[in-house]
């Protein structure tokens, strides 16, 4: 029997806990009930802002996850 003094195996570790802001689900798409083009433009701007924030959270989770 041969014993080695150094070993390269690692103990299993659990993944880090996600911060609450990164674990939050993306918001639901708000309903739109207007015939105004101005309201449509404002709703579009709001939706793109929500999407950008959600995409940034998703990218942060993907980047932080151990590879």
MDAnalysis code that builds the backbone (N, CA, C; Angstrom):
import MDAnalysis as mda
import numpy as np

u = mda.Universe.empty(201, n_residues=67, atom_resindex=np.repeat(np.arange(67), 3), trajectory=True)
u.add_TopologyAttr("name", ["N", "CA", "C"] * 67)
u.add_TopologyAttr("resid", np.arange(1, 68))
u.add_TopologyAttr("resname", ["UNK", "UNK", "UNK", "UNK", "UNK", "UNK", "UNK", "UNK", "UNK", "UNK", "UNK", "UNK", "UNK", "UNK", "UNK", "UNK", "UNK", "UNK", "UNK", "UNK", "UNK", "UNK", "UNK", "UNK", "UNK", "UNK", "UNK", "UNK", "UNK", "UNK", "UNK", "UNK", "UNK", "UNK", "UNK", "UNK", "UNK", "UNK", "UNK", "UNK", "UNK", "UNK", "UNK", "UNK", "UNK", "UNK", "UNK", "UNK", "UNK", "UNK", "UNK", "UNK", "UNK", "UNK", "UNK", "UNK", "UNK", "UNK", "UNK", "UNK", "UNK", "UNK", "UNK", "UNK", "UNK", "UNK", "UNK"])
u.atoms.positions = np.array([
    [0.856, -1.172, 0.000],
    [0.000, 0.000, 0.000],
    [0.902, 1.234, 0.000],
    [0.612, 2.148, -0.903],
    [1.384, 3.380, -0.993],
    [0.467, 4.542, -0.606],
    [0.916, 5.379, 0.296],
    [0.154, 6.560, 0.707],
    [0.865, 7.797, 0.192],
    [0.100, 8.735, -0.281],
    [0.705, 9.977, -0.750],
    [0.471, 11.074, 0.271],
    [1.414, 11.962, 0.409],
    [1.302, 13.044, 1.382],
    [0.498, 14.221, 0.863],
    [0.434, 14.392, -0.414],
    [-0.312, 15.508, -1.012],
    [-1.442, 14.937, -1.850],
    [-2.570, 15.555, -1.765],
    [-3.705, 15.111, -2.561],
    [-4.293, 16.302, -3.306],
    [-4.880, 16.051, -4.435],
    [-5.452, 17.128, -5.239],
    [-6.970, 17.132, -5.228],
    [-7.594, 16.233, -4.495],
    [-9.056, 16.220, -4.484],
    [-9.572, 17.336, -3.578],
    [-10.664, 17.907, -3.964],
    [-11.280, 18.984, -3.209],
    [-12.541, 18.484, -2.532],
    [-12.827, 19.064, -1.395],
    [-14.088, 18.754, -0.735],
    [-15.209, 19.478, -1.471],
    [-16.345, 18.840, -1.618],
    [-17.451, 19.514, -2.308],
    [-17.907, 20.749, -1.520],
    [-18.229, 21.779, -2.243],
    [-18.732, 22.995, -1.599],
    [-20.063, 23.372, -2.222],
    [-20.875, 24.044, -1.445],
    [-22.178, 24.450, -1.970],
    [-22.030, 25.788, -2.694],
    [-22.853, 26.022, -3.702],
    [-22.772, 27.286, -4.442],
    [-23.134, 28.465, -3.535],
    [-22.633, 29.638, -3.853],
    [-22.942, 30.801, -3.012],
    [-24.433, 31.141, -3.060],
    [-24.907, 31.741, -1.984],
    [-26.296, 32.175, -1.912],
    [-26.457, 33.454, -2.724],
    [-27.503, 33.507, -3.511],
    [-27.737, 34.682, -4.345],
    [-28.272, 35.842, -3.511],
    [-27.790, 37.060, -3.769],
    [-28.396, 38.227, -3.121],
    [-29.861, 38.355, -3.552],
    [-30.666, 38.944, -2.698],
    [-32.111, 39.029, -2.957],
    [-32.420, 39.769, -4.246],
    [-31.675, 40.825, -4.577],
    [-31.979, 41.574, -5.800],
    [-31.666, 40.771, -7.054],
    [-30.706, 39.837, -6.971],
    [-30.399, 39.006, -8.136],
    [-31.348, 37.821, -8.248],
    [-31.890, 37.370, -7.127],
    [-32.792, 36.229, -7.145],
    [-34.232, 36.624, -7.474],
    [-34.514, 37.924, -7.514],
    [-35.880, 38.380, -7.785],
    [-36.292, 38.028, -9.214],
    [-37.528, 37.580, -9.386],
    [-37.996, 37.287, -10.748],
    [-38.203, 38.583, -11.539],
    [-38.176, 38.458, -12.836],
    [-38.435, 39.622, -13.685],
    [-39.895, 40.048, -13.516],
    [-40.153, 41.352, -13.582],
    [-41.537, 41.821, -13.408],
    [-42.412, 41.393, -14.582],
    [-43.695, 41.295, -14.309],
    [-44.640, 40.957, -15.373],
    [-44.756, 42.122, -16.336],
    [-45.061, 41.804, -17.561],
    [-45.270, 42.851, -18.568],
    [-46.585, 43.551, -18.246],
    [-46.532, 44.871, -18.055],
    [-47.765, 45.578, -17.701],
    [-48.747, 45.602, -18.871],
    [-50.014, 45.638, -18.536],
    [-51.044, 45.735, -19.565],
    [-51.077, 47.139, -20.154],
    [-51.614, 47.247, -21.332],
    [-51.703, 48.541, -21.998],
    [-53.115, 48.700, -22.533],
    [-53.780, 49.772, -22.100],
    [-55.167, 49.972, -22.509],
    [-55.385, 51.460, -22.820],
    [-54.806, 51.897, -23.911],
    [-54.950, 53.291, -24.314],
    [-54.845, 53.369, -25.825],
    [-55.451, 54.395, -26.383],
    [-55.365, 54.604, -27.826],
    [-54.421, 55.754, -28.159],
    [-53.742, 56.285, -27.172],
    [-52.844, 57.421, -27.362],
    [-51.453, 56.947, -27.783],
    [-50.900, 57.572, -28.807],
    [-49.544, 57.245, -29.239],
    [-48.525, 57.666, -28.179],
    [-48.809, 58.759, -27.479],
    [-47.906, 59.195, -26.408],
    [-47.853, 58.157, -25.289],
    [-49.015, 57.633, -24.912],
    [-49.061, 56.598, -23.882],
    [-48.335, 55.331, -24.341],
    [-48.489, 55.010, -25.606],
    [-47.798, 53.842, -26.154],
    [-46.283, 54.036, -26.078],
    [-45.811, 55.213, -26.422],
    [-44.376, 55.500, -26.350],
    [-43.848, 55.410, -24.932],
    [-44.604, 55.961, -23.974],
    [-44.185, 55.891, -22.577],
    [-44.189, 54.446, -22.056],
    [-45.192, 53.674, -22.462],
    [-45.249, 52.273, -22.058],
    [-44.075, 51.495, -22.642],
    [-43.710, 51.808, -23.877],
    [-42.580, 51.145, -24.526],
    [-41.279, 51.475, -23.796],
    [-41.094, 52.731, -23.435],
    [-39.890, 53.135, -22.707],
    [-39.827, 52.421, -21.357],
    [-40.959, 52.361, -20.661],
    [-40.998, 51.655, -19.380],
    [-40.675, 50.177, -19.516],
    [-41.204, 49.553, -20.559],
    [-40.964, 48.128, -20.775],
    [-39.502, 47.863, -21.096],
    [-38.895, 48.704, -21.937],
    [-37.481, 48.498, -22.257],
    [-36.594, 48.724, -21.033],
    [-36.975, 49.636, -20.161],
    [-36.225, 49.860, -18.922],
    [-36.315, 48.630, -18.023],
    [-37.523, 48.081, -17.870],
    [-37.698, 46.864, -17.060],
    [-36.883, 45.715, -17.639],
    [-36.892, 45.576, -18.956],
    [-36.133, 44.497, -19.589],
    [-34.637, 44.677, -19.344],
    [-34.137, 45.893, -19.467],
    [-32.707, 46.144, -19.261],
    [-32.293, 45.819, -17.831],
    [-33.126, 46.175, -16.862],
    [-32.813, 45.881, -15.463],
    [-32.812, 44.374, -15.209],
    [-33.787, 43.670, -15.763],
    [-33.866, 42.226, -15.587],
    [-32.689, 41.538, -16.280],
    [-32.342, 41.994, -17.468],
    [-31.212, 41.413, -18.194],
    [-29.911, 41.645, -17.438],
    [-29.754, 42.808, -16.819],
    [-28.547, 43.090, -16.040],
    [-28.458, 42.154, -14.831],
    [-29.595, 41.904, -14.158],
    [-29.593, 40.967, -13.031],
    [-29.229, 39.562, -13.499],
    [-29.797, 39.160, -14.629],
    [-29.510, 37.828, -15.172],
    [-28.028, 37.703, -15.513],
    [-27.461, 38.711, -16.160],
    [-26.044, 38.679, -16.509],
    [-25.163, 38.624, -15.262],
    [-25.577, 39.311, -14.193],
    [-24.812, 39.285, -12.945],
    [-24.828, 37.887, -12.328],
    [-25.974, 37.215, -12.397],
    [-26.070, 35.854, -11.865],
    [-25.188, 34.919, -12.680],
    [-25.274, 35.004, -13.996],
    [-24.476, 34.132, -14.852],
    [-22.988, 34.389, -14.624],
    [-22.604, 35.657, -14.480],
    [-21.192, 35.978, -14.271],
    [-20.668, 35.561, -12.911],
    [-21.532, 35.517, -11.911],
    [-21.107, 35.173, -10.559],
    [-21.104, 33.681, -10.292],
    [-21.811, 32.930, -11.120],
    [-21.916, 31.498, -10.870],
    [-20.578, 30.818, -11.118],
    [-20.147, 29.924, -10.216],
    [-18.858, 29.269, -10.427],
    [-18.867, 28.403, -11.684],
    [-17.768, 28.442, -12.359],
    [-17.654, 27.692, -13.617],
    [-17.051, 26.336, -13.399],
])
